[in-house]
Amino acid sequence: MAPLLLQLAVLGAALVAVALVLISIVAFITATKMPPLHQHEEEKFFLNAKGQKETLPSIRDSPTKQLSVVVPSYNEEHRLPVMMDEALGYLEKRQRYGSDKVRVITLVKNRGKGGAIRMGIFCSRGEKILMADADGATKFPDIEKLEKGLSDLQPWPDQMAIACGSRAHLEKESIAQRSYFRTLLMYGFHFLVWFLCVKGIRDTQCGFKLFTREAASRTFSSLHIERWAFDVELLYIAQFFKIPIAEIAVNWTEIEGSKLVPFWSWLQMGKDLLFIRLRYLTGAWRLEHTQKMN
């Protein structure tokens, strides 16, 4: 019996090794060699208050504002106005929307959440850049917590630092409201993030993150993933470049209308996590300290 069990164990290990090699080959072959940074001609302009086209700025330009807020939106006509009212009410004392405050970049094709945020980042004018979800799940005044977290990281190496909003402190409460299956998926995803990509950050997926301009430029110009797992690669890149990161607890409320289908979305993100790790390990993707941006 013992020799048979040993043979089965060896066979199982061999099959796992072969599967890993095949997956690595697939990850390498299907990898995009450089981040797709192409900007369509229609995406280089916005409409001002008079309906006239104006050229969007570049993150390579000197900042002209203290803060830029990037909000990705796809079919968010019901949730976005609520979030915008809260954000602008906080930032502008309820002044109404204008092109100097709100600029809409209409993408030619759906680039995914990560791709949409990256395009917004590259056209930002602020010294600091906040990414925030359109559903308003995180209360906008919590930006003050992120600003303090960013300040506490000083001195910033090469003026780069990131403050990530975190819902990790709400985990016990959310587990009590979730099914065992969804809880298992959550723990599985957290393990994969820790094992494959990002260490020391409990919540990589909160959509409320504040960057210095230099940190946003460095990380987003190296980004490959454009769908839901882009946050993980973003933080993987930040840790590679040794950009200091603060994880800050924020207020967060579940908002109806999420586009994530728990099982399939988490399965897709799990595949993305594995491919992120394998593509960097095999050299299909490389990070350079002198990353150029088109």
Contacts in CASP RR format, 6 or more apart in sequence:
PFRMAT RR
TARGET T0000
AUTHOR 0000-0000-0000
METHOD contacts of the structure
MODEL  1
MAPLLLQLAVLGAALVAVALVLISIVAFITATKMPPLHQHEEEKFFLNAK
GQKETLPSIRDSPTKQLSVVVPSYNEEHRLPVMMDEALGYLEKRQRYGSD
KVRVITLVKNRGKGGAIRMGIFCSRGEKILMADADGATKFPDIEKLEKGL
SDLQPWPDQMAIACGSRAHLEKESIAQRSYFRTLLMYGFHFLVWFLCVKG
IRDTQCGFKLFTREAASRTFSSLHIERWAFDVELLYIAQFFKIPIAEIAV
NWTEIEGSKLVPFWSWLQMGKDLLFIRLRYLTGAWRLEHTQKMN
23 274 0 8 1.000
23 278 0 8 1.000
24 278 0 8 1.000
24 281 0 8 1.000
24 282 0 8 1.000
27 274 0 8 1.000
27 275 0 8 1.000
27 278 0 8 1.000
27 279 0 8 1.000
27 282 0 8 1.000
27 284 0 8 1.000
28 278 0 8 1.000
28 279 0 8 1.000
28 282 0 8 1.000
28 283 0 8 1.000
28 284 0 8 1.000
30 275 0 8 1.000
31 224 0 8 1.000
31 275 0 8 1.000
31 279 0 8 1.000
31 284 0 8 1.000
31 285 0 8 1.000
32 224 0 8 1.000
33 284 0 8 1.000
33 285 0 8 1.000
35 221 0 8 1.000
35 222 0 8 1.000
35 223 0 8 1.000
35 224 0 8 1.000
36 226 0 8 1.000
37 221 0 8 1.000
37 293 0 8 1.000
37 294 0 8 1.000
38 294 0 8 1.000
39 119 0 8 1.000
39 122 0 8 1.000
39 294 0 8 1.000
40 107 0 8 1.000
40 108 0 8 1.000
42 106 0 8 1.000
42 108 0 8 1.000
43 56 0 8 1.000
43 105 0 8 1.000
43 106 0 8 1.000
43 107 0 8 1.000
43 108 0 8 1.000
43 119 0 8 1.000
44 55 0 8 1.000
44 56 0 8 1.000
45 53 0 8 1.000
45 54 0 8 1.000
45 55 0 8 1.000
45 56 0 8 1.000
46 53 0 8 1.000
46 54 0 8 1.000
46 56 0 8 1.000
46 99 0 8 1.000
46 103 0 8 1.000
46 104 0 8 1.000
46 105 0 8 1.000
47 53 0 8 1.000
47 54 0 8 1.000
47 99 0 8 1.000
47 104 0 8 1.000
48 54 0 8 1.000
48 99 0 8 1.000
49 98 0 8 1.000
49 99 0 8 1.000
54 99 0 8 1.000
56 103 0 8 1.000
56 105 0 8 1.000
56 123 0 8 1.000
57 64 0 8 1.000
57 123 0 8 1.000
57 124 0 8 1.000
57 125 0 8 1.000
58 122 0 8 1.000
58 123 0 8 1.000
59 121 0 8 1.000
59 122 0 8 1.000
59 123 0 8 1.000
59 124 0 8 1.000
59 213 0 8 1.000
59 216 0 8 1.000
59 217 0 8 1.000
59 293 0 8 1.000
60 217 0 8 1.000
60 293 0 8 1.000
61 125 0 8 1.000
63 125 0 8 1.000
63 126 0 8 1.000
63 127 0 8 1.000
63 213 0 8 1.000
64 125 0 8 1.000
64 126 0 8 1.000
65 125 0 8 1.000
65 126 0 8 1.000
65 127 0 8 1.000
66 126 0 8 1.000
66 127 0 8 1.000
66 128 0 8 1.000
67 91 0 8 1.000
67 126 0 8 1.000
67 127 0 8 1.000
67 128 0 8 1.000
67 129 0 8 1.000
67 130 0 8 1.000
68 124 0 8 1.000
68 125 0 8 1.000
68 126 0 8 1.000
68 128 0 8 1.000
68 129 0 8 1.000
68 130 0 8 1.000
69 87 0 8 1.000
69 91 0 8 1.000
69 129 0 8 1.000
69 130 0 8 1.000
69 131 0 8 1.000
69 132 0 8 1.000
70 117 0 8 1.000
70 120 0 8 1.000
70 121 0 8 1.000
70 124 0 8 1.000
70 129 0 8 1.000
70 130 0 8 1.000
70 131 0 8 1.000
70 132 0 8 1.000
71 80 0 8 1.000
71 83 0 8 1.000
71 84 0 8 1.000
71 87 0 8 1.000
71 131 0 8 1.000
71 132 0 8 1.000
71 133 0 8 1.000
71 134 0 8 1.000
72 112 0 8 1.000
72 113 0 8 1.000
72 114 0 8 1.000
72 115 0 8 1.000
72 116 0 8 1.000
72 117 0 8 1.000
72 131 0 8 1.000
72 133 0 8 1.000
72 134 0 8 1.000
73 80 0 8 1.000
73 116 0 8 1.000
73 134 0 8 1.000
74 110 0 8 1.000
74 112 0 8 1.000
74 113 0 8 1.000
74 116 0 8 1.000
74 259 0 8 1.000
76 134 0 8 1.000
76 135 0 8 1.000
79 134 0 8 1.000
79 135 0 8 1.000
79 136 0 8 1.000
79 255 0 8 1.000
79 257 0 8 1.000
80 134 0 8 1.000
82 136 0 8 1.000
83 132 0 8 1.000
83 133 0 8 1.000
83 134 0 8 1.000
83 135 0 8 1.000
83 136 0 8 1.000
83 140 0 8 1.000
84 97 0 8 1.000
84 102 0 8 1.000
86 136 0 8 1.000
86 139 0 8 1.000
86 140 0 8 1.000
87 132 0 8 1.000
87 140 0 8 1.000
88 94 0 8 1.000
88 95 0 8 1.000
88 96 0 8 1.000
88 97 0 8 1.000
88 101 0 8 1.000
88 102 0 8 1.000
89 95 0 8 1.000
90 140 0 8 1.000
90 141 0 8 1.000
90 143 0 8 1.000
91 140 0 8 1.000
92 101 0 8 1.000
95 101 0 8 1.000
103 123 0 8 1.000
105 119 0 8 1.000
105 120 0 8 1.000
105 123 0 8 1.000
107 116 0 8 1.000
107 119 0 8 1.000
111 118 0 8 1.000
111 119 0 8 1.000
111 226 0 8 1.000
112 226 0 8 1.000
112 227 0 8 1.000
113 226 0 8 1.000
113 227 0 8 1.000
113 228 0 8 1.000
113 230 0 8 1.000
114 223 0 8 1.000
114 225 0 8 1.000
114 226 0 8 1.000
114 227 0 8 1.000
114 230 0 8 1.000
115 223 0 8 1.000
115 226 0 8 1.000
115 230 0 8 1.000
117 131 0 8 1.000
117 220 0 8 1.000
117 230 0 8 1.000
118 220 0 8 1.000
118 223 0 8 1.000
118 226 0 8 1.000
121 129 0 8 1.000
121 131 0 8 1.000
121 211 0 8 1.000
121 216 0 8 1.000
121 217 0 8 1.000
121 220 0 8 1.000
122 220 0 8 1.000
122 293 0 8 1.000
124 213 0 8 1.000
124 216 0 8 1.000
126 213 0 8 1.000
127 212 0 8 1.000
127 213 0 8 1.000
128 147 0 8 1.000
128 150 0 8 1.000
128 210 0 8 1.000
128 211 0 8 1.000
128 212 0 8 1.000
128 213 0 8 1.000
129 210 0 8 1.000
129 211 0 8 1.000
129 212 0 8 1.000
129 213 0 8 1.000
129 216 0 8 1.000
130 143 0 8 1.000
130 146 0 8 1.000
130 208 0 8 1.000
130 209 0 8 1.000
130 210 0 8 1.000
130 211 0 8 1.000
131 207 0 8 1.000
131 208 0 8 1.000
131 209 0 8 1.000
131 211 0 8 1.000
132 138 0 8 1.000
132 140 0 8 1.000
132 207 0 8 1.000
132 208 0 8 1.000
133 207 0 8 1.000
133 208 0 8 1.000
135 255 0 8 1.000
135 257 0 8 1.000
135 258 0 8 1.000
136 255 0 8 1.000
137 252 0 8 1.000
137 253 0 8 1.000
137 254 0 8 1.000
137 255 0 8 1.000
138 165 0 8 1.000
138 206 0 8 1.000
138 207 0 8 1.000
138 208 0 8 1.000
138 250 0 8 1.000
138 251 0 8 1.000
138 252 0 8 1.000
139 250 0 8 1.000
139 251 0 8 1.000
139 253 0 8 1.000
142 165 0 8 1.000
142 208 0 8 1.000
142 250 0 8 1.000
142 251 0 8 1.000
143 208 0 8 1.000
143 210 0 8 1.000
145 165 0 8 1.000
145 248 0 8 1.000
145 249 0 8 1.000
145 250 0 8 1.000
146 163 0 8 1.000
146 165 0 8 1.000
146 208 0 8 1.000
146 209 0 8 1.000
146 210 0 8 1.000
146 246 0 8 1.000
146 248 0 8 1.000
146 250 0 8 1.000
147 163 0 8 1.000
147 210 0 8 1.000
148 248 0 8 1.000
149 163 0 8 1.000
149 246 0 8 1.000
149 248 0 8 1.000
150 161 0 8 1.000
150 162 0 8 1.000
150 163 0 8 1.000
150 210 0 8 1.000
150 212 0 8 1.000
150 246 0 8 1.000
152 246 0 8 1.000
153 161 0 8 1.000
153 163 0 8 1.000
153 244 0 8 1.000
153 245 0 8 1.000
153 246 0 8 1.000
154 161 0 8 1.000
156 212 0 8 1.000
156 214 0 8 1.000
156 244 0 8 1.000
157 242 0 8 1.000
157 243 0 8 1.000
157 244 0 8 1.000
158 214 0 8 1.000
159 212 0 8 1.000
159 213 0 8 1.000
159 214 0 8 1.000
159 215 0 8 1.000
160 212 0 8 1.000
160 214 0 8 1.000
160 215 0 8 1.000
160 218 0 8 1.000
160 241 0 8 1.000
160 243 0 8 1.000
160 244 0 8 1.000
161 211 0 8 1.000
161 212 0 8 1.000
161 215 0 8 1.000
161 243 0 8 1.000
161 244 0 8 1.000
161 245 0 8 1.000
161 246 0 8 1.000
162 209 0 8 1.000
162 210 0 8 1.000
162 211 0 8 1.000
162 212 0 8 1.000
162 215 0 8 1.000
162 219 0 8 1.000
162 235 0 8 1.000
162 238 0 8 1.000
162 243 0 8 1.000
162 244 0 8 1.000
162 245 0 8 1.000
162 246 0 8 1.000
163 209 0 8 1.000
163 210 0 8 1.000
163 245 0 8 1.000
163 246 0 8 1.000
163 248 0 8 1.000
164 201 0 8 1.000
164 203 0 8 1.000
164 204 0 8 1.000
164 206 0 8 1.000
164 208 0 8 1.000
164 209 0 8 1.000
164 235 0 8 1.000
164 245 0 8 1.000
164 246 0 8 1.000
164 247 0 8 1.000
164 248 0 8 1.000
165 203 0 8 1.000
165 206 0 8 1.000
165 207 0 8 1.000
165 208 0 8 1.000
165 209 0 8 1.000
165 247 0 8 1.000
165 248 0 8 1.000
165 249 0 8 1.000
165 250 0 8 1.000
166 201 0 8 1.000
166 202 0 8 1.000
166 203 0 8 1.000
166 206 0 8 1.000
166 247 0 8 1.000
166 248 0 8 1.000
166 249 0 8 1.000
166 250 0 8 1.000
167 174 0 8 1.000
167 203 0 8 1.000
167 206 0 8 1.000
167 249 0 8 1.000
167 250 0 8 1.000
167 252 0 8 1.000
168 202 0 8 1.000
168 203 0 8 1.000
168 247 0 8 1.000
168 249 0 8 1.000
169 249 0 8 1.000
170 252 0 8 1.000
171 202 0 8 1.000
175 183 0 8 1.000
175 186 0 8 1.000
178 186 0 8 1.000
182 262 0 8 1.000
185 262 0 8 1.000
185 263 0 8 1.000
185 266 0 8 1.000
189 266 0 8 1.000
189 269 0 8 1.000
189 270 0 8 1.000
189 273 0 8 1.000
190 202 0 8 1.000
192 270 0 8 1.000
192 273 0 8 1.000
192 274 0 8 1.000
193 204 0 8 1.000
193 232 0 8 1.000
193 273 0 8 1.000
194 200 0 8 1.000
196 273 0 8 1.000
196 274 0 8 1.000
196 276 0 8 1.000
196 277 0 8 1.000
197 232 0 8 1.000
197 233 0 8 1.000
197 235 0 8 1.000
197 236 0 8 1.000
197 273 0 8 1.000
197 276 0 8 1.000
197 277 0 8 1.000
198 204 0 8 1.000
198 232 0 8 1.000
198 235 0 8 1.000
198 236 0 8 1.000
198 239 0 8 1.000
199 239 0 8 1.000
200 247 0 8 1.000
201 235 0 8 1.000
201 245 0 8 1.000
201 247 0 8 1.000
202 247 0 8 1.000
203 247 0 8 1.000
204 231 0 8 1.000
204 232 0 8 1.000
204 235 0 8 1.000
205 228 0 8 1.000
205 231 0 8 1.000
205 232 0 8 1.000
206 250 0 8 1.000
206 252 0 8 1.000
207 231 0 8 1.000
208 250 0 8 1.000
209 231 0 8 1.000
211 219 0 8 1.000
215 238 0 8 1.000
215 243 0 8 1.000
217 293 0 8 1.000
218 237 0 8 1.000
218 241 0 8 1.000
218 243 0 8 1.000
218 291 0 8 1.000
219 234 0 8 1.000
219 237 0 8 1.000
219 238 0 8 1.000
219 241 0 8 1.000
219 243 0 8 1.000
220 234 0 8 1.000
221 291 0 8 1.000
221 292 0 8 1.000
221 293 0 8 1.000
222 237 0 8 1.000
222 287 0 8 1.000
222 291 0 8 1.000
223 230 0 8 1.000
223 233 0 8 1.000
223 234 0 8 1.000
223 237 0 8 1.000
224 233 0 8 1.000
224 276 0 8 1.000
224 279 0 8 1.000
224 285 0 8 1.000
225 232 0 8 1.000
225 233 0 8 1.000
225 272 0 8 1.000
225 276 0 8 1.000
227 268 0 8 1.000
227 272 0 8 1.000
228 260 0 8 1.000
228 265 0 8 1.000
228 268 0 8 1.000
228 269 0 8 1.000
228 272 0 8 1.000
229 268 0 8 1.000
229 269 0 8 1.000
229 270 0 8 1.000
229 272 0 8 1.000
229 273 0 8 1.000
229 276 0 8 1.000
232 269 0 8 1.000
232 272 0 8 1.000
232 273 0 8 1.000
232 276 0 8 1.000
233 276 0 8 1.000
235 245 0 8 1.000
236 276 0 8 1.000
236 280 0 8 1.000
237 287 0 8 1.000
238 245 0 8 1.000
239 245 0 8 1.000
240 287 0 8 1.000
241 287 0 8 1.000
241 289 0 8 1.000
278 284 0 8 1.000
279 285 0 8 1.000
280 286 0 8 1.000
280 287 0 8 1.000
END
